[in-house]
Structure formats: structure tokens, C-alpha cells
């Protein structure tokens, strides 16, 4: 249950009764995570993990609470991107507190935090259903630059025949560094890509109901990958068991051999064998080639995350008013 508290250590001046404090204590961070989850449960049900919403404190380097008077009403999280100078932000407001002023204030806080950090640009990630946040971002000069689409393929659509015979094996933590190298090599050059760390990949390999498939060609190096996740206790957007496919990659040296389509069909069949009645995956709108492949195999968009970006200049580097 969210509770009221008088704001302390204000880092952003008030405007129309709004103020901002840093979530710099365990109690404040717990409050920030509660607000984040309450907001996401309304705006972003498609991306909700089976185990519940991940805490914003586990993603953001900087977390600030938004107050209306003495009531906590929102949260802003910022993950500064040191190599590129482009920070990524997420904003959340309690459903009953989504006035135009509150939404604009949240966007202003994200802009100010990025400016103070010295970033050249800030991107606010907004669920497709969060019209309140989209309007505020547009009014503050942000541009909707690209989207991440959730695609779902109903199970009643027949899976195409095997494109080619693939040698498939399931890999685990014993193959962590080899797999990490293959993924980073396949993703290199992709828009917004940051190298995958050993710890992040290790966490993915340890997820219950998770299987990481690879196919090797030639000298035995990994040529294609597919990460399958299944949970009968959670649901896909269409209502069936949670069955997600991610990290579908093909090595640069194996492009053009039909491995992507072949691996996709293998993954769909494997998820169906686990009990899936539909298959879900995500694709960046900038990855046109992958999007066309998924559409040709029966996948359809069921939701989006939008990436709204603003280049920062001297005029942005002032306290939020």
C-alpha cells in the first residue's frame, strides 16, 4: 500500500505543487518500485514478466520520486548511457494522478536528470497504451523515433516445413562465454546495441523454463541461436501459456543460408511441444528484415514500446520549473 510522506532533500524545485526527491533510501526506493509497478500494470501488460514487474531500481542508475504536495504520485528512472551520451528514461504515474501537468513534469524531470548528467540526448521509453506519456513527450519536443513491437503467432497456423536440417543442441552456463561471444558478434552493428555481459547472460540462462538452442556449422562455431522461455503459470497476450522466443540470431558468416527461418520454425515447434498455444517475440522497427521474416511466418503485432528522443542543448540545462 502506498503511503503519504513529506518530501525531503528536494532536488527539483516545485511547479504547480509538484516536487522531486531522490530515492536515496531503502524506504524511498521501495515506494518508487510500488509506484512503478502500479503504473506499469495499467500501461504495459504485454511486457509483464511471469514473475511480476522487475523493480525500476534494478534498471535505473538514478531514481527520483515525484510528489504532489505530500503525496507520492510518480517516479522517474534514468539509465545514463556513458559510451554514447544518450540516456534512457522511464516515467510512471499512479493511474489516478495522470493530469497533463503531472505528465509534463515527469518528462521535464527526465530531461533535467539527463542534462545534469551531461548526456547529449535522452530517450523516454513509453508503452504504446500510455497516451498520457506520449502527449507529454510530444509537447516537450520529443520525437517518436522508433518502436519495439511485440508479435504473436497463433498456434492454429501450421508451421512450414523444415527449410534445412539443423544440428541443434541446448547449451547452458558451461557454454556461457562461447554463447556470449556468438550473441555479441551477431548483434554487433545493430541500432542501440550494447555488448551483453557475462552476468546478464548468466541470469538469462538460469531463468526457470528457459532453454537456449544453438546450431553449429562448419568448424563447430555457433552459427545460430534461439532462446525459448515457457511457463504454464503465466500467459501470452492471446491468453495461452507464456511462450516467448528471443535472441534469434544468425552469425554474420552464416547469413543468407536460410538459418534464421529454419531456426524460427524449430523454435516454434519446440515451444508447441512444451504446451504453447501461441508464440510471442519482439522486434525493433528498425530491423526491417527480421520484421518481414516474422510476418511471413504468421506473426502479428499485438503491442509496442515507443522510444521518444530529444537532443539536449544549453536551453535544456536549467532547473525544472
C-alpha positions as CSV (number, residue, x, y, z in Angstrom):
1,X,0.0,0.0,0.0
2,X,1.4,3.4,-1.0
3,X,1.6,5.9,1.9
4,X,1.9,9.7,2.1
5,X,5.2,11.3,3.1
6,X,6.5,14.8,3.2
7,X,9.2,15.2,0.6
8,X,12.8,15.6,1.8
9,X,16.0,16.6,0.1
10,X,14.2,18.2,-2.8
11,X,16.4,18.2,-5.9
12,X,14.0,19.8,-8.3
13,X,12.0,23.0,-7.4
14,X,8.3,22.8,-7.1
15,X,6.0,23.7,-10.0
16,X,2.2,23.7,-9.6
17,X,2.7,21.9,-6.2
18,X,4.9,19.2,-7.7
19,X,8.4,18.5,-6.3
20,X,11.0,15.8,-6.8
21,X,13.2,13.9,-4.3
22,X,16.0,11.4,-4.9
23,X,15.1,7.8,-4.0
24,X,18.2,7.6,-1.9
25,X,17.0,5.3,0.9
26,X,15.6,1.7,1.1
27,X,12.2,3.1,2.1
28,X,12.1,5.6,-0.8
29,X,13.2,3.0,-3.3
30,X,10.5,0.6,-2.1
31,X,8.0,3.4,-2.6
32,X,9.4,4.1,-6.1
33,X,9.1,0.5,-7.1
34,X,5.5,0.3,-5.8
35,X,4.5,3.3,-8.0
36,X,6.4,1.9,-10.9
37,X,4.6,-1.4,-10.8
38,X,1.2,0.2,-10.3
39,X,1.7,2.3,-13.4
40,X,3.1,-0.5,-15.5
41,X,0.2,-2.8,-14.6
42,X,-2.1,-0.4,-16.4
43,X,0.1,0.7,-19.3
44,X,2.2,-2.3,-20.2
45,X,0.6,-5.7,-19.5
46,X,2.1,-7.2,-22.7
47,X,5.7,-6.9,-21.3
48,X,4.9,-8.0,-17.8
49,X,7.2,-10.9,-16.9
50,X,5.7,-14.1,-15.4
51,X,7.2,-13.4,-12.0
52,X,5.8,-9.9,-11.9
53,X,7.3,-6.5,-12.8
54,X,11.0,-6.1,-12.3
55,X,11.9,-3.2,-10.0
56,X,12.8,0.1,-11.6
57,X,15.7,0.2,-9.1
58,X,17.2,-2.8,-10.8
59,X,17.3,-1.0,-14.1
60,X,17.9,2.7,-13.5
61,X,21.1,4.3,-12.2
62,X,19.2,7.3,-10.9
63,X,15.6,7.1,-9.5
64,X,13.6,10.1,-8.4
65,X,10.2,10.3,-6.7
66,X,7.6,12.9,-7.9
67,X,5.4,14.4,-5.2
68,X,2.1,16.4,-5.4
69,X,2.2,18.2,-2.1
70,X,2.9,15.5,0.4
71,X,1.6,12.6,-1.7
72,X,4.0,10.4,-3.8
73,X,2.4,10.3,-7.3
74,X,5.2,9.3,-9.7
75,X,8.7,8.1,-10.4
76,X,11.4,8.7,-13.0
77,X,14.2,6.3,-13.7
78,X,17.3,7.2,-15.7
79,X,20.0,4.9,-17.1
80,X,22.8,7.1,-18.4
81,X,24.5,5.6,-21.4
82,X,28.1,6.6,-20.8
83,X,29.6,5.3,-24.2
84,X,27.0,7.1,-26.4
85,X,26.0,10.0,-24.3
86,X,22.3,9.2,-24.7
87,X,20.4,8.4,-21.6
88,X,17.3,6.2,-21.4
89,X,14.5,7.1,-19.1
90,X,11.2,5.6,-18.0
91,X,8.4,7.5,-16.3
92,X,5.5,6.3,-14.3
93,X,2.5,8.0,-12.6
94,X,-0.3,6.5,-10.5
95,X,-3.3,6.0,-12.7
96,X,-5.4,8.5,-10.7
97,X,-2.7,11.2,-10.9
98,X,-2.3,11.5,-14.7
99,X,-3.0,15.1,-15.2
100,X,-1.4,16.9,-18.1
101,X,0.7,18.9,-15.6
102,X,1.9,15.8,-13.8
103,X,2.9,14.1,-17.1
104,X,4.8,17.1,-18.4
105,X,6.6,17.4,-15.1
106,X,7.7,13.8,-15.2
107,X,9.1,14.3,-18.7
108,X,10.8,17.5,-17.5
109,X,12.5,15.6,-14.7
110,X,13.8,13.0,-17.1
111,X,15.2,15.8,-19.3
112,X,16.8,17.6,-16.4
113,X,18.4,14.5,-14.9
114,X,19.9,13.6,-18.3
115,X,21.1,17.2,-18.8
116,X,22.7,17.3,-15.3
117,X,24.5,14.0,-16.2
118,X,25.9,15.7,-19.3
119,X,24.1,13.5,-21.8
120,X,23.7,14.8,-25.4
121,X,20.2,13.2,-25.7
122,X,17.6,11.4,-23.7
123,X,15.1,8.8,-24.8
124,X,11.9,8.2,-22.8
125,X,10.6,4.6,-23.3
126,X,6.8,4.7,-23.4
127,X,4.3,1.8,-23.7
128,X,2.0,2.1,-26.7
129,X,-1.0,2.3,-24.4
130,X,0.4,5.2,-22.3
131,X,-1.2,8.0,-24.2
132,X,-0.7,10.4,-21.3
133,X,3.1,10.0,-21.5
134,X,3.2,10.2,-25.3
135,X,1.3,13.5,-25.3
136,X,3.6,15.0,-22.7
137,X,6.7,13.9,-24.6
138,X,5.4,15.4,-27.8
139,X,4.5,18.7,-26.0
140,X,8.1,18.8,-24.6
141,X,9.7,18.5,-28.0
142,X,10.4,14.7,-28.1
143,X,10.2,12.8,-31.3
144,X,8.9,9.2,-31.7
145,X,12.0,7.8,-33.4
146,X,11.4,4.0,-33.4
147,X,9.3,1.3,-31.7
148,X,9.7,-2.2,-30.3
149,X,6.9,-4.4,-31.4
150,X,5.5,-7.5,-29.6
151,X,4.4,-10.0,-32.2
152,X,2.3,-13.1,-31.5
153,X,1.8,-16.1,-33.7
154,X,-1.4,-18.2,-33.1
155,X,-0.8,-21.9,-32.7
156,X,-3.5,-22.9,-35.2
157,X,-1.3,-21.6,-38.0
158,X,0.6,-24.5,-39.5
159,X,4.3,-24.3,-39.2
160,X,6.1,-24.5,-42.5
161,X,8.3,-27.5,-43.5
162,X,11.9,-27.6,-42.4
163,X,13.9,-25.3,-44.5
164,X,17.0,-27.4,-43.9
165,X,18.2,-30.0,-41.5
166,X,19.8,-28.3,-38.5
167,X,22.1,-29.8,-35.9
168,X,20.5,-28.5,-32.7
169,X,21.9,-28.6,-29.1
170,X,20.8,-27.0,-25.8
171,X,23.5,-25.0,-24.1
172,X,23.8,-23.8,-20.5
173,X,26.2,-22.0,-18.2
174,X,29.0,-24.3,-19.2
175,X,28.9,-22.6,-22.6
176,X,28.3,-19.1,-21.3
177,X,31.4,-17.3,-22.7
178,X,31.1,-19.1,-26.1
179,X,27.4,-18.1,-26.3
180,X,28.1,-14.6,-25.2
181,X,30.7,-14.2,-27.9
182,X,28.3,-15.5,-30.6
183,X,25.5,-13.2,-29.5
184,X,27.7,-10.1,-29.4
185,X,29.1,-10.9,-32.8
186,X,25.6,-11.4,-34.3
187,X,24.2,-8.2,-32.7
188,X,27.2,-6.0,-33.5
189,X,26.2,-3.0,-35.5
190,X,22.5,-3.3,-34.6
191,X,20.9,0.1,-33.6
192,X,21.3,0.8,-29.9
193,X,23.2,-2.4,-29.2
194,X,25.4,-2.7,-26.1
195,X,27.6,-5.7,-25.6
196,X,26.0,-8.4,-23.4
197,X,27.8,-9.0,-20.1
198,X,28.5,-12.4,-18.6
199,X,26.3,-11.7,-15.6
200,X,23.3,-10.7,-17.7
201,X,23.6,-13.8,-19.9
202,X,24.1,-16.0,-16.8
203,X,20.9,-14.7,-15.3
204,X,19.0,-15.4,-18.6
205,X,20.4,-19.0,-18.7
206,X,19.2,-19.6,-15.1
207,X,15.6,-18.5,-15.7
208,X,13.2,-21.4,-14.9
209,X,11.6,-22.8,-18.1
210,X,14.4,-21.4,-20.2
211,X,16.2,-23.2,-23.0
212,X,18.9,-21.8,-25.2
213,X,19.2,-23.6,-28.5
214,X,22.2,-23.2,-30.8
215,X,23.1,-24.7,-34.2
216,X,26.7,-25.2,-35.3
217,X,28.0,-25.4,-38.8
218,X,31.4,-26.0,-40.3
219,X,34.2,-25.9,-37.7
220,X,31.8,-26.2,-34.9
221,X,31.3,-22.5,-34.1
222,X,27.8,-21.3,-33.2
223,X,26.1,-20.2,-36.3
224,X,22.5,-19.5,-35.0
225,X,20.8,-19.1,-31.6
226,X,17.3,-19.1,-30.2
227,X,16.3,-18.5,-26.6
228,X,13.0,-20.2,-25.6
229,X,11.0,-19.4,-22.4
230,X,7.9,-21.3,-21.4
231,X,5.7,-21.0,-18.3
232,X,2.3,-22.7,-17.9
233,X,1.7,-20.4,-14.9
234,X,1.7,-17.2,-16.9
235,X,0.0,-16.1,-20.1
236,X,0.8,-14.8,-23.5
237,X,-1.2,-11.7,-24.8
238,X,-3.6,-14.1,-26.5
239,X,-4.4,-15.9,-23.3
240,X,-2.4,-19.1,-23.8
241,X,0.6,-20.2,-21.8
242,X,3.6,-17.9,-21.7
243,X,5.8,-18.9,-24.6
244,X,8.4,-16.3,-25.7
245,X,11.2,-16.5,-28.2
246,X,14.2,-14.1,-28.0
247,X,17.8,-13.9,-29.1
248,X,17.0,-15.4,-32.5
249,X,20.4,-14.6,-34.2
250,X,22.5,-15.8,-37.2
251,X,26.2,-15.3,-37.3
252,X,27.5,-12.8,-39.9
253,X,29.4,-15.5,-41.6
254,X,26.3,-17.7,-42.0
255,X,23.9,-15.0,-43.4
256,X,21.9,-15.9,-46.5
257,X,21.8,-19.6,-45.8
258,X,18.2,-19.7,-44.5
259,X,19.3,-20.3,-40.9
260,X,17.0,-17.6,-39.5
261,X,13.8,-19.1,-40.9
262,X,14.9,-22.6,-40.1
263,X,15.8,-21.8,-36.5
264,X,12.5,-19.9,-36.1
265,X,10.5,-22.9,-37.2
266,X,12.4,-25.2,-35.0
267,X,11.8,-22.9,-32.0
268,X,8.0,-22.6,-32.7
269,X,7.8,-26.4,-32.8
270,X,9.7,-26.8,-29.6
271,X,7.5,-24.3,-27.8
272,X,4.4,-26.1,-29.1
273,X,5.8,-29.4,-27.8
274,X,6.2,-27.8,-24.3
275,X,2.5,-26.8,-24.4
276,X,2.4,-23.4,-26.1
277,X,-0.8,-22.4,-28.0
278,X,0.9,-19.3,-29.4
279,X,4.4,-18.0,-29.8
280,X,5.5,-14.4,-28.9
281,X,8.6,-12.5,-29.8
282,X,9.8,-8.9,-30.1
283,X,11.4,-6.9,-32.9
284,X,12.7,-3.4,-33.3
285,X,11.0,-1.4,-36.0
286,X,14.5,-0.6,-37.4
287,X,15.1,-4.3,-38.1
288,X,13.0,-4.4,-41.2
289,X,14.5,-7.7,-42.5
290,X,13.6,-9.5,-39.3
291,X,10.1,-7.9,-39.2
292,X,9.3,-9.2,-42.7
293,X,10.6,-12.7,-41.8
294,X,8.3,-12.8,-38.8
295,X,5.3,-11.5,-40.7
296,X,5.8,-14.1,-43.4
297,X,5.7,-16.8,-40.7
298,X,2.3,-15.7,-39.3
299,X,3.4,-13.2,-36.5
300,X,1.2,-10.1,-36.0
301,X,1.8,-7.0,-33.8
302,X,-0.1,-7.0,-30.5
303,X,1.6,-4.2,-28.7
304,X,4.5,-1.7,-28.8
305,X,7.1,0.2,-26.8
306,X,7.8,3.6,-28.2
307,X,11.2,5.3,-28.0
308,X,10.8,9.1,-27.8
309,X,14.0,11.1,-28.1
310,X,15.2,14.6,-27.6
311,X,18.6,16.1,-28.3
312,X,19.7,18.3,-25.4
313,X,21.1,21.8,-25.7
314,X,22.0,24.6,-23.5
315,X,18.4,25.7,-23.0
316,X,17.6,22.2,-21.5
317,X,20.2,22.6,-18.8
318,X,18.2,24.5,-16.3
319,X,16.1,23.5,-13.2
320,X,12.7,22.2,-13.9
321,X,10.2,25.0,-13.2
